[in-house]
Amino acid sequence: MRGIPQGYGRRLAYLIIGLVIFSFGIVLTLQAHIGYSPWDILHSGISLTSGISIGLVSTIVGVLIGSVVWFSGEEFGIGSILNMVMVGLLMDLFLATNLIP
Protein backbone atom coordinates (compact mmCIF):
# COMPACT_ATOMS: atom_id res chain seq x y z
CA MET A 1 0.00 0.00 0.00
CA ARG A 2 1.36 3.38 -0.99
CA GLY A 3 1.35 6.13 1.56
CA ILE A 4 1.61 9.86 1.23
CA PRO A 5 5.13 10.78 0.08
CA GLN A 6 7.35 12.54 2.57
CA GLY A 7 7.12 16.32 2.24
CA TYR A 8 3.83 16.12 0.34
CA GLY A 9 1.99 18.41 2.75
CA ARG A 10 4.63 21.10 2.44
CA ARG A 11 4.61 20.89 -1.35
CA LEU A 12 0.82 21.08 -1.38
CA ALA A 13 0.92 24.15 0.88
CA TYR A 14 3.45 25.80 -1.46
CA LEU A 15 1.20 25.00 -4.40
CA ILE A 16 -1.83 26.57 -2.73
CA ILE A 17 0.15 29.67 -1.70
CA GLY A 18 1.42 29.96 -5.26
CA LEU A 19 -2.08 29.72 -6.69
CA VAL A 20 -3.29 32.45 -4.31
CA ILE A 21 -0.43 34.72 -5.41
CA PHE A 22 -1.02 33.85 -9.07
CA SER A 23 -4.74 34.64 -8.79
CA PHE A 24 -4.01 37.91 -7.00
CA GLY A 25 -1.59 38.85 -9.79
CA ILE A 26 -4.22 38.20 -12.45
CA VAL A 27 -6.71 40.40 -10.59
CA LEU A 28 -4.05 43.12 -10.24
CA THR A 29 -3.52 43.20 -14.01
CA LEU A 30 -7.26 43.13 -14.66
CA GLN A 31 -7.97 46.01 -12.30
CA ALA A 32 -4.95 48.07 -13.41
CA HIS A 33 -5.98 47.86 -17.08
CA ILE A 34 -2.37 47.32 -18.13
CA GLY A 35 -3.10 44.46 -20.50
CA TYR A 36 -4.36 40.92 -20.26
CA SER A 37 -2.61 37.65 -20.89
CA PRO A 38 -3.95 35.60 -23.83
CA TRP A 39 -5.99 33.29 -21.59
CA ASP A 40 -7.38 36.25 -19.65
CA ILE A 41 -8.49 37.83 -22.93
CA LEU A 42 -10.41 34.65 -23.73
CA HIS A 43 -11.93 34.49 -20.25
CA SER A 44 -12.79 38.18 -20.27
CA GLY A 45 -14.43 37.99 -23.70
CA ILE A 46 -16.54 35.00 -22.75
CA SER A 47 -17.41 36.66 -19.44
CA LEU A 48 -18.52 39.90 -21.08
CA THR A 49 -20.49 38.06 -23.76
CA SER A 50 -22.23 35.58 -21.46
CA GLY A 51 -22.60 37.62 -18.25
CA ILE A 52 -20.84 34.91 -16.22
CA SER A 53 -18.09 35.98 -13.82
CA ILE A 54 -14.55 35.82 -15.17
CA GLY A 55 -13.49 33.40 -12.44
CA LEU A 56 -16.27 30.96 -13.28
CA VAL A 57 -15.41 31.23 -16.97
CA SER A 58 -11.77 30.51 -16.12
CA THR A 59 -12.82 27.40 -14.19
CA ILE A 60 -15.17 26.18 -16.92
CA VAL A 61 -12.57 26.65 -19.66
CA GLY A 62 -9.98 24.88 -17.51
CA VAL A 63 -12.26 21.93 -16.89
CA LEU A 64 -13.16 21.69 -20.59
CA ILE A 65 -9.52 21.73 -21.66
CA GLY A 66 -8.60 19.33 -18.86
CA SER A 67 -11.32 16.96 -20.05
CA VAL A 68 -10.05 17.04 -23.62
CA VAL A 69 -6.52 16.36 -22.39
CA TRP A 70 -7.71 13.52 -20.17
CA PHE A 71 -9.78 11.92 -22.94
CA SER A 72 -6.77 12.10 -25.26
CA GLY A 73 -4.89 9.85 -22.87
CA GLU A 74 -2.77 12.30 -20.87
CA GLU A 75 -2.67 12.07 -17.12
CA PHE A 76 -2.56 15.02 -14.79
CA GLY A 77 -2.32 15.38 -11.07
CA ILE A 78 -3.67 17.30 -8.14
CA GLY A 79 -1.77 20.44 -9.16
CA SER A 80 -3.61 20.65 -12.47
CA ILE A 81 -6.97 20.09 -10.82
CA LEU A 82 -6.32 22.68 -8.10
CA ASN A 83 -5.16 25.15 -10.75
CA MET A 84 -8.38 24.66 -12.73
CA VAL A 85 -10.61 25.19 -9.72
CA MET A 86 -8.79 27.49 -7.30
CA VAL A 87 -7.61 30.21 -9.68
CA GLY A 88 -11.13 30.99 -10.87
CA LEU A 89 -12.62 30.87 -7.38
CA LEU A 90 -9.90 33.08 -5.96
CA MET A 91 -10.21 35.56 -8.84
CA ASP A 92 -13.92 35.93 -8.11
CA LEU A 93 -13.19 36.24 -4.39
CA PHE A 94 -10.60 38.98 -4.90
CA LEU A 95 -12.86 40.83 -7.33
CA ALA A 96 -15.92 40.51 -5.06
CA THR A 97 -14.10 41.87 -2.02
CA ASN A 98 -12.99 44.89 -4.06
CA LEU A 99 -9.57 44.50 -2.50
CA ILE A 100 -8.05 46.25 -5.50
CA PRO A 101 -10.11 49.25 -6.62
KOLVODREN-35269 format. One line per 4 residues: number of its first residue (from 1); their letters; for each residue x negated, y negated, z of C-alpha. Coordinates in Angstrom, 1 decimal. Layout:
REM residues N
NUM> A> X Y Z  ...
***
This chain:
REM residues 101
1> MRGI> 0.0 0.0 0.0  -1.4 -3.4 -1.0  -1.3 -6.1 1.6  -1.6 -9.9 1.2
5> PQGY> -5.1 -10.8 0.1  -7.3 -12.5 2.6  -7.1 -16.3 2.2  -3.8 -16.1 0.3
9> GRRL> -2.0 -18.4 2.8  -4.6 -21.1 2.4  -4.6 -20.9 -1.4  -0.8 -21.1 -1.4
13> AYLI> -0.9 -24.1 0.9  -3.4 -25.8 -1.5  -1.2 -25.0 -4.4  1.8 -26.6 -2.7
17> IGLV> -0.1 -29.7 -1.7  -1.4 -30.0 -5.3  2.1 -29.7 -6.7  3.3 -32.4 -4.3
21> IFSF> 0.4 -34.7 -5.4  1.0 -33.8 -9.1  4.7 -34.6 -8.8  4.0 -37.9 -7.0
25> GIVL> 1.6 -38.9 -9.8  4.2 -38.2 -12.4  6.7 -40.4 -10.6  4.1 -43.1 -10.2
29> TLQA> 3.5 -43.2 -14.0  7.3 -43.1 -14.7  8.0 -46.0 -12.3  4.9 -48.1 -13.4
33> HIGY> 6.0 -47.9 -17.1  2.4 -47.3 -18.1  3.1 -44.5 -20.5  4.4 -40.9 -20.3
37> SPWD> 2.6 -37.6 -20.9  4.0 -35.6 -23.8  6.0 -33.3 -21.6  7.4 -36.3 -19.6
41> ILHS> 8.5 -37.8 -22.9  10.4 -34.7 -23.7  11.9 -34.5 -20.3  12.8 -38.2 -20.3
45> GISL> 14.4 -38.0 -23.7  16.5 -35.0 -22.7  17.4 -36.7 -19.4  18.5 -39.9 -21.1
49> TSGI> 20.5 -38.1 -23.8  22.2 -35.6 -21.5  22.6 -37.6 -18.3  20.8 -34.9 -16.2
53> SIGL> 18.1 -36.0 -13.8  14.6 -35.8 -15.2  13.5 -33.4 -12.4  16.3 -31.0 -13.3
57> VSTI> 15.4 -31.2 -17.0  11.8 -30.5 -16.1  12.8 -27.4 -14.2  15.2 -26.2 -16.9
61> VGVL> 12.6 -26.6 -19.7  10.0 -24.9 -17.5  12.3 -21.9 -16.9  13.2 -21.7 -20.6
65> IGSV> 9.5 -21.7 -21.7  8.6 -19.3 -18.9  11.3 -17.0 -20.0  10.0 -17.0 -23.6
69> VWFS> 6.5 -16.4 -22.4  7.7 -13.5 -20.2  9.8 -11.9 -22.9  6.8 -12.1 -25.3
73> GEEF> 4.9 -9.8 -22.9  2.8 -12.3 -20.9  2.7 -12.1 -17.1  2.6 -15.0 -14.8
77> GIGS> 2.3 -15.4 -11.1  3.7 -17.3 -8.1  1.8 -20.4 -9.2  3.6 -20.7 -12.5
81> ILNM> 7.0 -20.1 -10.8  6.3 -22.7 -8.1  5.2 -25.1 -10.8  8.4 -24.7 -12.7
85> VMVG> 10.6 -25.2 -9.7  8.8 -27.5 -7.3  7.6 -30.2 -9.7  11.1 -31.0 -10.9
89> LLMD> 12.6 -30.9 -7.4  9.9 -33.1 -6.0  10.2 -35.6 -8.8  13.9 -35.9 -8.1
93> LFLA> 13.2 -36.2 -4.4  10.6 -39.0 -4.9  12.9 -40.8 -7.3  15.9 -40.5 -5.1
97> TNLI> 14.1 -41.9 -2.0  13.0 -44.9 -4.1  9.6 -44.5 -2.5  8.1 -46.3 -5.5
101> P> 10.1 -49.3 -6.6
***
